[in-house]
Amino acid sequence: MRGLTHRAVDRAAGLPAGSTSYYARTRAALLELAIKRMVELDQSDIDPAAKDIAEVLASTVHAAITVGRSRMLARYEFALEATRRPELRAAYDSGGLEIRELCVALLGAAGSTNPQRHARVLLNWLDGSIFDALAGTGSTNPPDKEELAEGARAVLNGLGIPSAQ
């Protein structure tokens, strides 16, 4: 986390020194922008028009543990940093709330009788599956899309939500 500085961002983006500080005057502002960008990328990874919710969830988790691995590890770093820096807590929570609201809408459209509660359960499964595959004991043998789809169907069935819309 200490490596995320204005200078490092300028260098990585191939920009002249000082360019990043035009958009984010402080390090806290830079970290907030990074959080917002991660949320934008997360939202663009989700296809809300897909017919099979379990397949959407499986694809989302699989992308997070494969091509999105670096982003997810960065998210864990941000989560830990937000516990130490109250000024980041609001930005981190705001991003998480956007994803939660998307999940609530998806479950509501699928016929959930309690989308708020069901979203919490489902997001806990998502978060746990991703963490286990990246940093937990499951990291030596991460699940494939098929296994993730089976897990998503089990959770959805337990909530009384049909997988396919």
Disulfide bonds with the S-S distance in Angstrom:
none
